[in-house]
């Protein structure tokens, strides 16, 4: 562009003075998520998505513009009017005028702040203006925010030239597309059209219509900035029409490539950090989902259950520091718990009926595995068992109908010792939870990995006066009737709502990704000082495996939280969209596991003390090569091969790590070819 000399220069605003780091409608998506949070008390949860609200807002904008045309103006509208109508559309019952005004004001302020956050000055334009000669500079823009709001956005970026006047289409109800705004500008400035030079990026509204209105016009092409704008346009179009949610893993590809801090790490450790970054949207989205639930239900504290809670809490604290969508911060705390520590104290009757909450899930037990599930030492009850001819290690099917079990539970000596243990454990648990401010205001929010929320059930029976909300990565079908003072929310999937996901079939891999060091809580004891503290079952080998492998995956996740939150803020990515992304990433992890995590999985052991009193060693699992090779010809061989895969707890890991991973890669190749064949047939 050649330098210009003119008394008056008019500048377009968007993609001329200011550039966005996102698509313009992604700013509206940010506002839509904020709107959902503000109207949650007035609408049923999950009634609308942010994309639903964006479409509704676009419809309101069109309808309002058409009314203006009927009144003799151009199709312009002002943000307050549009947002107010959108709120009234989604709130089913009448809303007080003062509350409507308050919500509208908060949304407008949030959108202004978001525009400031995602915009920056176009340095090419600044350099160009520095070599031009002019006396007065005005801004002429088609936009739905008034001049005062536009001035606030520009001022936030320290625009280096004094601005005489800001003309915005929503103020005058005239726009550049019709040419009427240019006429209005010249009339307001009391100048001839030929005295004004307009600079803008749009060939039609900024150049053609400016010239038709008698102005001189300069097309500001934008160079590299225009290329970036088109890339953002392409991503948003893909997000809106193809992917149906923001593919944040595509946006954050660069975070996996930064290996500057990897100098002294082993190959597996590097791979684990990179994979943790890749999986970060799963756990960041979960953290924001927890914060959202706390805001909706007005919890000011959230308790993270050990062992996975240590990792979840670290992600949560980091994610909520970004104050996304204006959500209120929530105090987080770690709460040492387990099924073993909470089931026995939750019982209201020490009889066979009272034990059915456990036996409905574990219908075969020995007396020793039963007692260990209560967290008591079986040796103390050995004489009682032998008195009724019960071998302590004998596995009894359906113990609630066993005559020997019934006789044992009718033995007052046995019940007396059991009640002594029960009273101590229950009193210690209640005292410890009170010290942790659990349910101080009559309600509590807890977080655990899943899968049926039985610890939450136990606590609900212990504290019937407290309403407990539970957040989980996933929820399997409930075995028992749910306590009335509980509510459970599954992030990735909830089978009780008909939401299926492979994660709910193979849960051990996710338990591996999330577990923390320090052992498992097995109960609560009173110290000499009178203070109640948790008791832990500690395995140094587990901590060693964590520190040598899983810790690096979790480090990668935490490093990725910053990128995910910044991208969510920049592109108006909703919590629901992160949830959709999490479902895809979780399935990809289970179906295509990295070798480093397979090796970590095979080196761990699964403590199944509660219910079964056993330990599972995934690394001991395998399958017979002959079974796999003959599975195409023999039903018996195929069934045994499939049974071996299922018993491993993670079939794709077993396939990946046995026989050089040949069957994993051949299966992946077969699926890829079949998918390509389907795609070709659809073209």
VENRA-V852086 format. One record per pair of residues at least 4 apart in sequence whose ideal C-beta (glycine too) atoms are under 7 Angstrom apart, sorted by sequence separation. I is the first residue (numbers start at 0). J is the second residue. D is the distance in whole Angstrom. If there is no record, write none. Layout:
# VENRA-V852086
i->[I:I]
j->[J:J]
d->[D:D]
This chain:
# VENRA-V852086
i->[11:12:13:14:19:21:24:25:26:27:28:29:30:31:32:33:34:35:38:42:47:49:50:51:52:53:54:55:56:57:58:59:60:61:62:63:64:65:66:68:76:78:79:80:81:82:83:84:85:86:90:94:95:96:97:98:99:100:101:102:103:104:105:106:107:108:109:110:111:112:113:114:121:122:123:124:125:127:144:146:147:148:149:150:151:173:178:179:180:181:182:183:184:190:201:202:203:204:205:206:207:208:210:221:223:224:225:226:227:228:229:230:231:232:233:234:235:236:237:238:242:246:247:253:264:266:267:268:269:270:271:272:273:274:275:279:280:281:282:283:284:285:286:287:288:289:290:291:292:304:305:307:308:309:310:311:312:313:314:315:316:322:336:337:338:341:348:349:354:355:357:358:364:365:366:367:368:375:377:380:381:382:389:397:401:402:403:404:405:406:410:411:412:413:414:415:416:417:418:419:420:421:422:423:424:425:426:427:428:429:430:431:433:438:452:453:454:455:456:457:458:459:477:481:489:494:501:502:506:507:508:509:510:525:526:539:540:541:542:543:544:545:546:549:550:551:552:553:554:555:556:559:560:561:562:563:564:565:566:572:574:575:576:577:578:579:580:581:582:583:584:585:586:587:588:592:594:595:596:597:598:599:607:608:622:624:625:626:629:633:634:635:636:637:638:639:640:641:642:643:649:650:651:652:653:656:658:660:661:662:663:664:665:666:667:668:669:670:671:672:673:674:675:676:677:678:10:12:21:39:47:67:68:76:94:120:144:153:166:168:174:175:185:190:200:202:203:209:220:237:264:293:303:336:348:364:370:384:432:438:493:494:544:545:567:572:592:622:645:647:655:10:67:68:168:173:174:175:185:199:210:238:347:371:395:398:407:408:437:492:525:526:566:607:630:644:647:654:67:142:173:185:209:238:346:370:384:447:492:502:607:629:630:67:197:261:293:303:459:492:523:524:606:607:654:655:65:67:140:171:303:319:395:458:489:491:494:523:605:644:654:64:173:185:206:319:367:370:381:445:492:523:524:567:604:605:626:630:64:138:205:258:491:492:523:604:35:64:168:171:197:206:289:455:522:604:605:651:654:63:86:474:520:521:626:627:35:166:377:389:455:520:521:603:626:150:316:342:357:388:474:520:521:60:83:86:149:202:315:387:469:471:473:519:601:602:32:63:86:166:197:452:467:469:471:518:519:600:601:31:34:63:149:166:196:255:366:389:466:467:468:469:470:471:472:473:476:477:517:518:622:146:195:196:197:198:200:312:387:452:465:469:471:472:473:474:475:476:518:83:192:193:199:387:470:474:518:28:31:60:82:146:192:196:198:200:255:312:463:474:622:31:59:145:192:193:254:255:443:445:447:449:452:460:622:144:366:384:441:442:448:449:450:451:456:459:79:82:136:138:145:146:309:367:383:438:441:442:443:444:445:446:447:448:449:450:451:28:56:59:82:136:142:144:145:308:366:367:441:449:450:459:27:59:136:137:142:143:289:308:365:451:456:459:516:620:136:137:138:139:140:141:142:181:365:383:438:451:473:620:79:135:138:140:176:181:286:301:303:305:365:475:24:27:56:78:137:175:248:286:290:300:305:365:383:456:473:516:55:175:178:182:299:300:301:302:303:304:305:342:343:364:365:383:455:473:617:181:283:287:298:299:303:305:343:363:364:514:617:622:78:128:176:248:282:286:294:300:302:304:363:429:455:617:52:55:141:175:178:181:247:286:294:339:363:380:428:620:118:125:141:178:340:362:364:624:141:283:291:339:362:452:514:622:627:120:139:287:290:293:380:621:111:115:119:379:472:512:114:118:120:511:290:111:115:358:449:512:111:139:358:47:355:552:139:354:375:42:137:548:38:42:351:41:42:600:374:549:38:41:548:34:38:600:41:351:450:351:544:597:601:450:351:449:139:350:544:597:544:592:597:592:448:590:594:81:448:589:141:592:38:37:78:349:448:77:78:76:37:77:349:349:34:349:33:346:30:33:591:344:343:30:30:344:343:344:508:500:30:502:26:29:344:505:500:501:500:26:341:502:519:26:490:501:511:511:491:26:490:491:77:431:508:511:75:76:75:491:73:124:428:21:427:20:75:427:434:19:123:424:427:507:19:73:75:123:18:72:73:431:17:18:72:73:123:334:430:17:18:121:332:16:17:73:427:16:67:15:73:16:15:507:345:341:347:338:342:345:338:341:345:341:344:336:360:359:359:8:356:8:7:10:12:0:6:13:2:3:4:5:6:7:8:9:10:11:12:2:6:11:7:9:12:302:311:300:12:16:308:307:302:304:307:507:508:16:302:304:507:301:302:303:304:505:298:505:301:298:374:296:374:304:293:292:289:298:296:9:292:292:340:7:289:340:288:337:339:340:7:15:337:340:15:336:337:15:335:9:14:7:9:11:285:6:7:8:9:10:11:11:8:5:3:11:292:335:288:311:310:15:285:310:18:307:309:14:307:306:307:22:306:21:22:25:305:24:22:306:3:14:305:109:0:371:372:372:317:372:323:371:314:318:310:314:317:321:368:313:323:368:323:367:314:318:321:361:360:361:44:357:39:36:342:339:339:338:282:271:275:279:283:274:275:278:272:275:276:271:275:279:283:267:271:274:275:279:283:272:273:276:268:272:276:280:291:271:275:279:288:287:36:36:36:284:287:288:33:32:33:284:283:284:284:285:280:284:280:281:280:281:280:281:254:278:251:254:278:251:251:251:247:250:247:274:274:270:271:245:247:270:271:245:267:245:267:244:248:247:246:244:244:248:116:117:49:48:49:48:32:32:29:28:25:26:28:25:21:20:21]
j->[15:16:17:18:23:25:28:29:30:31:32:33:34:35:36:37:38:39:42:46:51:53:54:55:56:57:58:59:60:61:62:63:64:65:66:67:68:69:70:72:80:82:83:84:85:86:87:88:89:90:94:98:99:100:101:102:103:104:105:106:107:108:109:110:111:112:113:114:115:116:117:118:125:126:127:128:129:131:148:150:151:152:153:154:155:177:182:183:184:185:186:187:188:194:205:206:207:208:209:210:211:212:214:225:227:228:229:230:231:232:233:234:235:236:237:238:239:240:241:242:246:250:251:257:268:270:271:272:273:274:275:276:277:278:279:283:284:285:286:287:288:289:290:291:292:293:294:295:296:308:309:311:312:313:314:315:316:317:318:319:320:326:340:341:342:345:352:353:358:359:361:362:368:369:370:371:372:379:381:384:385:386:393:401:405:406:407:408:409:410:414:415:416:417:418:419:420:421:422:423:424:425:426:427:428:429:430:431:432:433:434:435:437:442:456:457:458:459:460:461:462:463:481:485:493:498:505:506:510:511:512:513:514:529:530:543:544:545:546:547:548:549:550:553:554:555:556:557:558:559:560:563:564:565:566:567:568:569:570:576:578:579:580:581:582:583:584:585:586:587:588:589:590:591:592:596:598:599:600:601:602:603:611:612:626:628:629:630:633:637:638:639:640:641:642:643:644:645:646:647:653:654:655:656:657:660:662:664:665:666:667:668:669:670:671:672:673:674:675:676:677:678:679:680:681:682:15:17:26:44:52:72:73:81:99:125:149:158:171:173:179:180:190:195:205:207:208:214:225:242:269:298:308:341:353:369:375:389:437:443:498:499:549:550:572:577:597:627:650:652:660:16:73:74:174:179:180:181:191:205:216:244:353:377:401:404:413:414:443:498:531:532:572:613:636:650:653:660:74:149:180:192:216:245:353:377:391:454:499:509:614:636:637:75:205:269:301:311:467:500:531:532:614:615:662:663:74:76:149:180:312:328:404:467:498:500:503:532:614:653:663:74:183:195:216:329:377:380:391:455:502:533:534:577:614:615:636:640:75:149:216:269:502:503:534:615:47:76:180:183:209:218:301:467:534:616:617:663:666:76:99:487:533:534:639:640:49:180:391:403:469:534:535:617:640:165:331:357:372:403:489:535:536:76:99:102:165:218:331:403:485:487:489:535:617:618:49:80:103:183:214:469:484:486:488:535:536:617:618:49:52:81:167:184:214:273:384:407:484:485:486:487:488:489:490:491:494:495:535:536:640:165:214:215:216:217:219:331:406:471:484:488:490:491:492:493:494:495:537:103:212:213:219:407:490:494:538:49:52:81:103:167:213:217:219:221:276:333:484:495:643:53:81:167:214:215:276:277:465:467:469:471:474:482:644:167:389:407:464:465:471:472:473:474:479:482:103:106:160:162:169:170:333:391:407:462:465:466:467:468:469:470:471:472:473:474:475:53:81:84:107:161:167:169:170:333:391:392:466:474:475:484:53:85:162:163:168:169:315:334:391:477:482:485:542:646:163:164:165:166:167:168:169:208:392:410:465:478:500:647:107:163:166:168:204:209:314:329:331:333:393:503:53:56:85:107:166:204:277:315:319:329:334:394:412:485:502:545:85:205:208:212:329:330:331:332:333:334:335:372:373:394:395:413:485:503:647:212:314:318:329:330:334:336:374:394:395:545:648:653:110:160:208:280:314:318:326:332:334:336:395:461:487:649:85:88:174:208:211:214:280:319:327:372:396:413:461:653:152:159:175:212:374:396:398:658:176:318:326:374:397:487:549:657:662:156:175:323:326:329:416:657:148:152:156:416:509:549:152:156:158:549:329:151:155:398:489:552:152:180:399:89:399:596:184:399:420:89:184:595:86:90:399:90:91:649:424:599:89:92:599:86:90:652:94:404:503:405:599:652:656:506:408:506:197:408:602:655:603:651:656:652:509:651:655:143:510:651:204:655:102:102:143:414:513:143:144:143:105:145:417:418:106:421:106:421:106:109:667:421:421:109:110:424:424:425:589:582:113:585:110:113:428:589:585:586:586:113:428:589:606:114:578:589:599:600:581:117:581:582:169:523:600:603:168:169:169:585:168:219:523:117:523:117:172:524:531:117:221:522:525:605:118:172:174:222:118:172:173:531:118:119:173:174:224:435:531:120:121:224:435:120:121:177:531:121:172:121:179:124:124:617:457:454:460:453:457:460:454:457:461:458:461:454:478:478:479:131:479:133:133:136:138:127:133:140:130:131:132:133:134:135:136:137:138:139:140:131:135:140:137:139:142:437:446:436:149:153:446:447:443:445:448:648:649:158:444:446:649:444:445:446:447:648:442:649:446:444:521:444:522:454:444:444:446:468:468:184:468:470:520:188:470:521:470:519:521:522:190:198:520:523:199:520:521:200:520:195:200:194:196:198:472:194:195:196:197:198:199:200:198:196:196:205:488:533:490:513:513:219:490:515:224:513:515:221:514:514:515:231:515:231:232:235:515:235:235:519:217:228:520:325:217:608:609:610:557:612:564:612:556:560:553:557:560:564:611:557:567:612:568:612:560:564:568:610:610:611:295:610:295:294:609:608:609:609:556:548:552:556:560:552:553:556:551:554:555:551:555:559:563:548:552:555:556:560:564:554:555:558:551:555:559:563:574:555:559:563:574:574:324:325:326:574:577:578:324:324:325:577:577:578:580:581:577:581:580:581:581:584:584:585:559:584:559:562:588:562:563:566:563:566:566:593:596:593:595:570:572:595:596:572:595:576:598:576:580:580:580:579:580:584:568:569:573:573:575:575:571:573:571:571:570:571:573:571:569:569:570]
d->[4:5:6:6:6:4:6:7:7:6:7:7:6:7:7:6:6:6:5:5:4:6:7:6:6:6:6:6:6:7:6:6:6:6:7:7:7:7:7:7:6:6:6:7:6:6:7:6:7:6:5:6:7:6:6:6:6:6:6:6:6:6:6:6:6:6:6:6:7:6:6:6:7:6:6:6:7:7:4:6:7:7:6:6:7:7:7:6:6:7:6:6:6:4:4:5:5:5:6:7:6:6:7:4:7:6:7:7:7:6:6:7:6:6:6:6:6:6:5:5:5:7:6:7:4:6:6:7:6:6:6:7:7:6:7:5:6:7:6:7:6:7:7:6:7:6:6:6:6:5:6:6:6:7:7:6:6:7:6:6:7:7:6:7:5:6:6:6:5:6:6:6:5:7:6:6:6:7:7:6:6:6:7:7:7:6:6:6:6:7:7:6:7:6:6:7:7:6:6:7:6:6:6:6:6:6:6:6:6:6:7:7:7:6:6:6:7:6:7:6:6:7:6:6:3:7:6:7:6:6:7:6:6:6:5:6:7:6:6:6:6:5:5:6:6:7:7:7:6:6:7:6:6:6:6:6:6:6:6:5:6:7:7:6:7:7:6:6:7:6:6:7:6:6:6:5:6:7:6:6:7:7:5:6:6:6:6:6:5:6:6:6:6:6:6:6:7:6:6:7:7:6:6:6:6:7:6:6:6:6:6:6:6:6:6:6:6:6:6:6:7:6:6:6:6:7:6:6:7:7:6:4:7:5:5:6:6:5:7:6:7:5:6:6:6:6:6:4:6:6:5:4:3:6:4:5:5:4:4:4:5:7:7:6:4:6:5:6:7:7:5:6:7:5:4:4:5:6:7:3:5:7:6:6:5:5:6:7:6:4:6:6:7:5:5:4:4:7:6:7:4:5:4:5:5:4:5:6:6:6:7:4:4:6:6:5:6:5:5:4:5:6:6:6:5:4:6:7:7:7:4:6:7:6:7:6:6:7:7:6:4:3:5:6:5:7:4:6:6:6:7:6:5:7:5:4:5:5:6:7:7:7:6:6:7:7:7:6:6:5:4:5:6:6:5:5:7:6:7:4:6:6:5:5:5:5:7:6:6:5:4:7:7:7:4:6:6:6:6:6:4:6:5:5:6:6:5:6:6:5:7:7:5:7:6:6:5:6:7:7:5:5:6:7:7:4:5:6:4:4:6:6:6:5:7:5:5:7:5:5:5:5:5:5:5:5:5:6:7:5:6:4:5:5:5:5:5:5:5:6:7:7:7:6:5:4:5:6:4:5:6:6:6:5:7:6:7:5:4:6:5:5:3:6:5:6:5:6:6:6:4:6:5:6:5:7:5:6:6:6:7:4:7:6:7:7:5:7:7:6:7:5:6:7:7:4:6:5:5:6:6:6:6:5:6:6:6:4:5:5:5:5:6:5:4:7:5:6:6:5:7:7:5:7:6:6:5:6:7:6:5:5:5:6:6:5:6:5:6:7:6:6:6:5:5:6:6:5:5:5:5:4:7:7:5:6:3:7:6:4:6:4:7:7:5:6:5:5:6:6:6:5:6:6:5:6:6:4:6:4:5:7:7:5:7:7:5:5:6:7:5:6:6:5:5:6:5:6:5:7:4:7:7:4:6:5:6:4:6:6:6:6:6:6:6:5:6:7:6:7:7:6:6:6:5:4:5:7:4:5:7:7:7:7:7:6:5:6:6:6:5:7:6:7:5:7:7:6:7:6:5:4:7:7:6:6:7:5:6:5:6:5:7:7:6:5:7:6:5:4:7:6:6:6:7:6:6:7:5:7:7:7:6:6:4:6:7:6:6:6:6:6:6:7:6:7:5:6:7:7:6:6:5:5:7:6:7:6:6:7:4:7:6:5:7:7:7:6:7:5:6:5:6:7:6:5:5:5:6:6:5:5:7:6:7:7:6:6:7:6:7:5:5:6:6:6:5:6:6:7:5:6:6:6:6:7:6:5:7:7:6:6:5:5:6:4:6:6:7:5:6:5:5:6:7:5:7:5:7:6:7:6:6:5:7:5:6:6:7:5:4:5:6:6:5:6:5:6:7:6:5:5:4:5:5:6:7:5:7:6:6:6:5:6:6:6:7:4:5:4:5:6:7:5:7:6:5:7:5:6:7:7:7:5:5:6:6:7:6:6:6:7:4:5:7:6:5:4:6:4:5:6:6:5:5:5:6:7:5:4:7:7:6:6:7:7:5:5:4:5:5:5:5:5:5:7:4:5:7:6:7:5:6:6:6:7:7:7:6:7:6:6:4:4:5:7:7:6:6:5:5:5:4:6:7:5:6:4:6:7:5:6:6:7:6:7:6:7:6:6:5:7:5:6:7:5:5:5:6:6:5:7:5:6:6:5:4:6:4:6:7:7:6:6:5:5:4:5:3:6:7:5:6:5:6:4:5:7:5:5:5:6:6:4:3:6:6:5:7:5:5:6:6:6:7:7:4:6:7:6:6:6:6:6:5:6:6:7:6:4:6:5:5:7:5:4:6:6:6:3:6:6:6:6:7:4:6:6:7:6:5:6:7:6:5:4:5:6:4:5:5:6:6:6:5:6:4:4:2:3:4:7:4:6:4:6:7:6:6:6:5:4:4:5:6:6:7:5:6:5:6:7:6:6:7:7:5:5:6:3:7:6:7:7:6:5:5:4:6:5:6:6:6:6:7:5:6:5:7:6:6:5:6:5:7:6:5:6:6:4:7:4:4:5:7:4:7:6:7:4:6:7:7:5:4:7:7:5:7:5:4:3:5:6:7:4:5:5:5]
